[in-house]
Amino acid sequence: TSFPFPRIVLNFLIFSIMASCKLKVFEQVPLRFKITCLDLWLILFKKQADNLKTNHNGVYVIQDNRFRFLSRIGQTTDCSIYLAFTCGIIRGALTNLGMPCAVSCDIGVLPSCKFQLVIQRPS
């Protein structure tokens, strides 16, 4: 028999449990960010993000050259609703995993876009 959950969903559930248990491997924000974004992108868009970058000061950039929500939209269409929805999903997922952040998006040439995440420092 096959397992009822797809492998990606199972990986994300395991990661969520491990993150909530405060394991040492997840104390490093860059590692948590990388694992979360790779799995989250696969769950949401059925492909990996094309590029993950950081400036090591709490700013991360996810680049997707063929963003699924924008792949069938014309140049004149307002894309803000699709990007606002995605920014909210990313922000909610990372906040629930202990990384509160602000998420913004920049559109290059359709269908490519970059999501900029600024991790909020604890006060």
CNS distance restraints for C-alpha pairs under 8 A (distance, minus, plus):
assign (resid   5 and name CA) (resid   9 and name CA) 6.32 0.50 0.50
assign (resid   5 and name CA) (resid  10 and name CA) 6.27 0.50 0.50
assign (resid   6 and name CA) (resid  10 and name CA) 6.42 0.50 0.50
assign (resid   7 and name CA) (resid  11 and name CA) 6.19 0.50 0.50
assign (resid   8 and name CA) (resid  12 and name CA) 6.24 0.50 0.50
assign (resid   8 and name CA) (resid  39 and name CA) 6.66 0.50 0.50
assign (resid   8 and name CA) (resid  42 and name CA) 7.13 0.50 0.50
assign (resid   8 and name CA) (resid  43 and name CA) 6.32 0.50 0.50
assign (resid   9 and name CA) (resid  13 and name CA) 6.17 0.50 0.50
assign (resid   9 and name CA) (resid  43 and name CA) 6.85 0.50 0.50
assign (resid  10 and name CA) (resid  14 and name CA) 6.17 0.50 0.50
assign (resid  11 and name CA) (resid  15 and name CA) 6.10 0.50 0.50
assign (resid  11 and name CA) (resid  39 and name CA) 7.43 0.50 0.50
assign (resid  12 and name CA) (resid  16 and name CA) 6.13 0.50 0.50
assign (resid  12 and name CA) (resid  36 and name CA) 7.68 0.50 0.50
assign (resid  12 and name CA) (resid  39 and name CA) 6.36 0.50 0.50
assign (resid  12 and name CA) (resid  40 and name CA) 7.46 0.50 0.50
assign (resid  13 and name CA) (resid  17 and name CA) 6.29 0.50 0.50
assign (resid  14 and name CA) (resid  18 and name CA) 6.15 0.50 0.50
assign (resid  15 and name CA) (resid  19 and name CA) 5.97 0.50 0.50
assign (resid  15 and name CA) (resid  36 and name CA) 7.87 0.50 0.50
assign (resid  16 and name CA) (resid  20 and name CA) 6.17 0.50 0.50
assign (resid  16 and name CA) (resid  97 and name CA) 6.87 0.50 0.50
assign (resid  17 and name CA) (resid  21 and name CA) 6.32 0.50 0.50
assign (resid  18 and name CA) (resid  22 and name CA) 6.78 0.50 0.50
assign (resid  18 and name CA) (resid  23 and name CA) 6.41 0.50 0.50
assign (resid  18 and name CA) (resid  26 and name CA) 7.89 0.50 0.50
assign (resid  19 and name CA) (resid  23 and name CA) 6.53 0.50 0.50
assign (resid  19 and name CA) (resid  26 and name CA) 6.06 0.50 0.50
assign (resid  19 and name CA) (resid  97 and name CA) 6.67 0.50 0.50
assign (resid  20 and name CA) (resid  97 and name CA) 7.28 0.50 0.50
assign (resid  22 and name CA) (resid  26 and name CA) 6.70 0.50 0.50
assign (resid  22 and name CA) (resid  27 and name CA) 7.14 0.50 0.50
assign (resid  23 and name CA) (resid  27 and name CA) 6.97 0.50 0.50
assign (resid  24 and name CA) (resid  28 and name CA) 7.85 0.50 0.50
assign (resid  25 and name CA) (resid  31 and name CA) 7.77 0.50 0.50
assign (resid  26 and name CA) (resid  31 and name CA) 6.70 0.50 0.50
assign (resid  26 and name CA) (resid  32 and name CA) 5.59 0.50 0.50
assign (resid  27 and name CA) (resid  32 and name CA) 7.61 0.50 0.50
assign (resid  28 and name CA) (resid  32 and name CA) 6.42 0.50 0.50
assign (resid  29 and name CA) (resid  33 and name CA) 5.92 0.50 0.50
assign (resid  29 and name CA) (resid  99 and name CA) 7.71 0.50 0.50
assign (resid  30 and name CA) (resid  34 and name CA) 6.05 0.50 0.50
assign (resid  31 and name CA) (resid  35 and name CA) 6.17 0.50 0.50
assign (resid  32 and name CA) (resid  36 and name CA) 5.90 0.50 0.50
assign (resid  33 and name CA) (resid  37 and name CA) 5.92 0.50 0.50
assign (resid  33 and name CA) (resid  94 and name CA) 7.86 0.50 0.50
assign (resid  34 and name CA) (resid  38 and name CA) 6.09 0.50 0.50
assign (resid  34 and name CA) (resid  52 and name CA) 7.63 0.50 0.50
assign (resid  35 and name CA) (resid  39 and name CA) 6.22 0.50 0.50
assign (resid  36 and name CA) (resid  40 and name CA) 5.74 0.50 0.50
assign (resid  36 and name CA) (resid  94 and name CA) 7.60 0.50 0.50
assign (resid  37 and name CA) (resid  41 and name CA) 5.76 0.50 0.50
assign (resid  38 and name CA) (resid  42 and name CA) 6.36 0.50 0.50
assign (resid  38 and name CA) (resid  48 and name CA) 6.14 0.50 0.50
assign (resid  38 and name CA) (resid  49 and name CA) 6.86 0.50 0.50
assign (resid  39 and name CA) (resid  43 and name CA) 6.20 0.50 0.50
assign (resid  39 and name CA) (resid  48 and name CA) 7.96 0.50 0.50
assign (resid  40 and name CA) (resid  44 and name CA) 6.11 0.50 0.50
assign (resid  41 and name CA) (resid  45 and name CA) 5.64 0.50 0.50
assign (resid  41 and name CA) (resid  46 and name CA) 6.94 0.50 0.50
assign (resid  41 and name CA) (resid  47 and name CA) 6.49 0.50 0.50
assign (resid  41 and name CA) (resid  48 and name CA) 5.72 0.50 0.50
assign (resid  41 and name CA) (resid  49 and name CA) 6.29 0.50 0.50
assign (resid  42 and name CA) (resid  46 and name CA) 4.49 0.50 0.50
assign (resid  42 and name CA) (resid  47 and name CA) 4.86 0.50 0.50
assign (resid  42 and name CA) (resid  48 and name CA) 5.45 0.50 0.50
assign (resid  43 and name CA) (resid  47 and name CA) 7.99 0.50 0.50
assign (resid  45 and name CA) (resid  67 and name CA) 7.98 0.50 0.50
assign (resid  45 and name CA) (resid  68 and name CA) 6.27 0.50 0.50
assign (resid  49 and name CA) (resid  62 and name CA) 6.67 0.50 0.50
assign (resid  49 and name CA) (resid  63 and name CA) 6.17 0.50 0.50
assign (resid  49 and name CA) (resid  64 and name CA) 5.15 0.50 0.50
assign (resid  50 and name CA) (resid  62 and name CA) 7.62 0.50 0.50
assign (resid  50 and name CA) (resid  63 and name CA) 5.64 0.50 0.50
assign (resid  50 and name CA) (resid  64 and name CA) 5.03 0.50 0.50
assign (resid  50 and name CA) (resid  65 and name CA) 6.44 0.50 0.50
assign (resid  51 and name CA) (resid  61 and name CA) 7.84 0.50 0.50
assign (resid  51 and name CA) (resid  62 and name CA) 5.81 0.50 0.50
assign (resid  51 and name CA) (resid  63 and name CA) 4.93 0.50 0.50
assign (resid  51 and name CA) (resid  64 and name CA) 6.82 0.50 0.50
assign (resid  52 and name CA) (resid  60 and name CA) 7.18 0.50 0.50
assign (resid  52 and name CA) (resid  61 and name CA) 5.71 0.50 0.50
assign (resid  52 and name CA) (resid  62 and name CA) 4.77 0.50 0.50
assign (resid  52 and name CA) (resid  63 and name CA) 6.43 0.50 0.50
assign (resid  53 and name CA) (resid  60 and name CA) 5.59 0.50 0.50
assign (resid  53 and name CA) (resid  61 and name CA) 5.05 0.50 0.50
assign (resid  53 and name CA) (resid  62 and name CA) 6.64 0.50 0.50
assign (resid  54 and name CA) (resid  58 and name CA) 7.41 0.50 0.50
assign (resid  54 and name CA) (resid  59 and name CA) 5.70 0.50 0.50
assign (resid  54 and name CA) (resid  60 and name CA) 4.37 0.50 0.50
assign (resid  54 and name CA) (resid  61 and name CA) 6.25 0.50 0.50
assign (resid  55 and name CA) (resid  59 and name CA) 5.87 0.50 0.50
assign (resid  55 and name CA) (resid  60 and name CA) 6.84 0.50 0.50
assign (resid  58 and name CA) (resid 118 and name CA) 5.71 0.50 0.50
assign (resid  58 and name CA) (resid 119 and name CA) 5.06 0.50 0.50
assign (resid  58 and name CA) (resid 120 and name CA) 7.42 0.50 0.50
assign (resid  58 and name CA) (resid 121 and name CA) 7.98 0.50 0.50
assign (resid  59 and name CA) (resid 116 and name CA) 7.05 0.50 0.50
assign (resid  59 and name CA) (resid 117 and name CA) 5.70 0.50 0.50
assign (resid  59 and name CA) (resid 118 and name CA) 4.54 0.50 0.50
assign (resid  59 and name CA) (resid 119 and name CA) 6.34 0.50 0.50
assign (resid  60 and name CA) (resid 116 and name CA) 5.80 0.50 0.50
assign (resid  60 and name CA) (resid 117 and name CA) 5.06 0.50 0.50
assign (resid  60 and name CA) (resid 118 and name CA) 6.42 0.50 0.50
assign (resid  60 and name CA) (resid 119 and name CA) 7.96 0.50 0.50
assign (resid  61 and name CA) (resid 114 and name CA) 6.52 0.50 0.50
assign (resid  61 and name CA) (resid 115 and name CA) 5.57 0.50 0.50
assign (resid  61 and name CA) (resid 116 and name CA) 4.54 0.50 0.50
assign (resid  61 and name CA) (resid 117 and name CA) 6.16 0.50 0.50
assign (resid  62 and name CA) (resid 114 and name CA) 5.60 0.50 0.50
assign (resid  62 and name CA) (resid 115 and name CA) 5.09 0.50 0.50
assign (resid  62 and name CA) (resid 116 and name CA) 6.55 0.50 0.50
assign (resid  63 and name CA) (resid 112 and name CA) 7.60 0.50 0.50
assign (resid  63 and name CA) (resid 113 and name CA) 6.07 0.50 0.50
assign (resid  63 and name CA) (resid 114 and name CA) 4.42 0.50 0.50
assign (resid  63 and name CA) (resid 115 and name CA) 6.43 0.50 0.50
assign (resid  64 and name CA) (resid 112 and name CA) 5.63 0.50 0.50
assign (resid  64 and name CA) (resid 113 and name CA) 5.66 0.50 0.50
assign (resid  64 and name CA) (resid 114 and name CA) 6.36 0.50 0.50
assign (resid  65 and name CA) (resid 111 and name CA) 6.51 0.50 0.50
assign (resid  65 and name CA) (resid 112 and name CA) 4.03 0.50 0.50
assign (resid  65 and name CA) (resid 113 and name CA) 6.40 0.50 0.50
assign (resid  66 and name CA) (resid  70 and name CA) 7.62 0.50 0.50
assign (resid  66 and name CA) (resid  71 and name CA) 6.43 0.50 0.50
assign (resid  66 and name CA) (resid 110 and name CA) 7.92 0.50 0.50
assign (resid  66 and name CA) (resid 111 and name CA) 5.18 0.50 0.50
assign (resid  66 and name CA) (resid 112 and name CA) 5.19 0.50 0.50
assign (resid  66 and name CA) (resid 113 and name CA) 7.94 0.50 0.50
assign (resid  67 and name CA) (resid  71 and name CA) 6.13 0.50 0.50
assign (resid  67 and name CA) (resid 111 and name CA) 5.52 0.50 0.50
assign (resid  67 and name CA) (resid 112 and name CA) 5.66 0.50 0.50
assign (resid  67 and name CA) (resid 113 and name CA) 6.75 0.50 0.50
assign (resid  68 and name CA) (resid 111 and name CA) 7.67 0.50 0.50
assign (resid  69 and name CA) (resid  73 and name CA) 7.95 0.50 0.50
assign (resid  69 and name CA) (resid  82 and name CA) 6.51 0.50 0.50
assign (resid  70 and name CA) (resid  79 and name CA) 7.31 0.50 0.50
assign (resid  70 and name CA) (resid  82 and name CA) 7.73 0.50 0.50
assign (resid  70 and name CA) (resid 110 and name CA) 6.72 0.50 0.50
assign (resid  70 and name CA) (resid 111 and name CA) 4.96 0.50 0.50
assign (resid  70 and name CA) (resid 112 and name CA) 7.68 0.50 0.50
assign (resid  71 and name CA) (resid 110 and name CA) 7.24 0.50 0.50
assign (resid  71 and name CA) (resid 111 and name CA) 5.06 0.50 0.50
assign (resid  73 and name CA) (resid  77 and name CA) 6.42 0.50 0.50
assign (resid  73 and name CA) (resid  79 and name CA) 7.88 0.50 0.50
assign (resid  73 and name CA) (resid 111 and name CA) 7.86 0.50 0.50
assign (resid  75 and name CA) (resid 110 and name CA) 7.04 0.50 0.50
assign (resid  79 and name CA) (resid  83 and name CA) 6.43 0.50 0.50
assign (resid  80 and name CA) (resid  84 and name CA) 5.87 0.50 0.50
assign (resid  81 and name CA) (resid  85 and name CA) 6.19 0.50 0.50
assign (resid  82 and name CA) (resid  86 and name CA) 6.43 0.50 0.50
assign (resid  83 and name CA) (resid  87 and name CA) 6.05 0.50 0.50
assign (resid  83 and name CA) (resid 105 and name CA) 6.83 0.50 0.50
assign (resid  84 and name CA) (resid  88 and name CA) 6.17 0.50 0.50
assign (resid  85 and name CA) (resid  89 and name CA) 6.39 0.50 0.50
assign (resid  86 and name CA) (resid  90 and name CA) 6.25 0.50 0.50
assign (resid  87 and name CA) (resid  91 and name CA) 6.04 0.50 0.50
assign (resid  87 and name CA) (resid 103 and name CA) 5.65 0.50 0.50
assign (resid  87 and name CA) (resid 104 and name CA) 6.53 0.50 0.50
assign (resid  87 and name CA) (resid 105 and name CA) 7.32 0.50 0.50
assign (resid  87 and name CA) (resid 115 and name CA) 7.61 0.50 0.50
assign (resid  88 and name CA) (resid  92 and name CA) 5.96 0.50 0.50
assign (resid  88 and name CA) (resid 103 and name CA) 7.68 0.50 0.50
assign (resid  89 and name CA) (resid  93 and name CA) 6.09 0.50 0.50
assign (resid  90 and name CA) (resid  94 and name CA) 6.17 0.50 0.50
assign (resid  90 and name CA) (resid 103 and name CA) 7.49 0.50 0.50
assign (resid  91 and name CA) (resid  95 and name CA) 5.93 0.50 0.50
assign (resid  91 and name CA) (resid 100 and name CA) 7.18 0.50 0.50
assign (resid  91 and name CA) (resid 101 and name CA) 6.14 0.50 0.50
assign (resid  91 and name CA) (resid 102 and name CA) 6.68 0.50 0.50
assign (resid  91 and name CA) (resid 103 and name CA) 6.23 0.50 0.50
assign (resid  92 and name CA) (resid  96 and name CA) 6.07 0.50 0.50
assign (resid  93 and name CA) (resid  97 and name CA) 6.42 0.50 0.50
assign (resid  94 and name CA) (resid  98 and name CA) 6.47 0.50 0.50
assign (resid  94 and name CA) (resid  99 and name CA) 5.12 0.50 0.50
assign (resid  94 and name CA) (resid 100 and name CA) 6.25 0.50 0.50
assign (resid  94 and name CA) (resid 101 and name CA) 7.21 0.50 0.50
assign (resid  95 and name CA) (resid  99 and name CA) 4.77 0.50 0.50
assign (resid  95 and name CA) (resid 100 and name CA) 4.18 0.50 0.50
assign (resid  95 and name CA) (resid 101 and name CA) 6.66 0.50 0.50
assign (resid  96 and name CA) (resid 100 and name CA) 7.73 0.50 0.50
assign (resid  99 and name CA) (resid 119 and name CA) 6.45 0.50 0.50
assign (resid  99 and name CA) (resid 120 and name CA) 7.40 0.50 0.50
assign (resid 100 and name CA) (resid 119 and name CA) 6.00 0.50 0.50
assign (resid 100 and name CA) (resid 120 and name CA) 5.69 0.50 0.50
assign (resid 101 and name CA) (resid 117 and name CA) 6.25 0.50 0.50
assign (resid 101 and name CA) (resid 118 and name CA) 5.30 0.50 0.50
assign (resid 101 and name CA) (resid 119 and name CA) 4.25 0.50 0.50
assign (resid 101 and name CA) (resid 120 and name CA) 5.20 0.50 0.50
assign (resid 102 and name CA) (resid 117 and name CA) 5.66 0.50 0.50
assign (resid 102 and name CA) (resid 118 and name CA) 5.20 0.50 0.50
assign (resid 102 and name CA) (resid 119 and name CA) 6.63 0.50 0.50
assign (resid 102 and name CA) (resid 120 and name CA) 7.36 0.50 0.50
assign (resid 103 and name CA) (resid 115 and name CA) 6.74 0.50 0.50
assign (resid 103 and name CA) (resid 116 and name CA) 5.66 0.50 0.50
assign (resid 103 and name CA) (resid 117 and name CA) 4.59 0.50 0.50
assign (resid 103 and name CA) (resid 118 and name CA) 6.56 0.50 0.50
assign (resid 104 and name CA) (resid 115 and name CA) 5.71 0.50 0.50
assign (resid 104 and name CA) (resid 116 and name CA) 5.25 0.50 0.50
assign (resid 104 and name CA) (resid 117 and name CA) 6.65 0.50 0.50
assign (resid 105 and name CA) (resid 113 and name CA) 6.95 0.50 0.50
assign (resid 105 and name CA) (resid 114 and name CA) 5.63 0.50 0.50
assign (resid 105 and name CA) (resid 115 and name CA) 4.39 0.50 0.50
assign (resid 105 and name CA) (resid 116 and name CA) 6.03 0.50 0.50
assign (resid 106 and name CA) (resid 113 and name CA) 5.66 0.50 0.50
assign (resid 106 and name CA) (resid 114 and name CA) 5.21 0.50 0.50
assign (resid 106 and name CA) (resid 115 and name CA) 6.44 0.50 0.50
assign (resid 106 and name CA) (resid 116 and name CA) 7.91 0.50 0.50
assign (resid 107 and name CA) (resid 111 and name CA) 7.95 0.50 0.50
assign (resid 107 and name CA) (resid 112 and name CA) 6.35 0.50 0.50
assign (resid 107 and name CA) (resid 113 and name CA) 4.37 0.50 0.50
assign (resid 107 and name CA) (resid 114 and name CA) 6.44 0.50 0.50
assign (resid 108 and name CA) (resid 112 and name CA) 5.67 0.50 0.50
assign (resid 108 and name CA) (resid 113 and name CA) 5.50 0.50 0.50
assign (resid 108 and name CA) (resid 114 and name CA) 7.68 0.50 0.50
assign (resid 109 and name CA) (resid 113 and name CA) 7.60 0.50 0.50
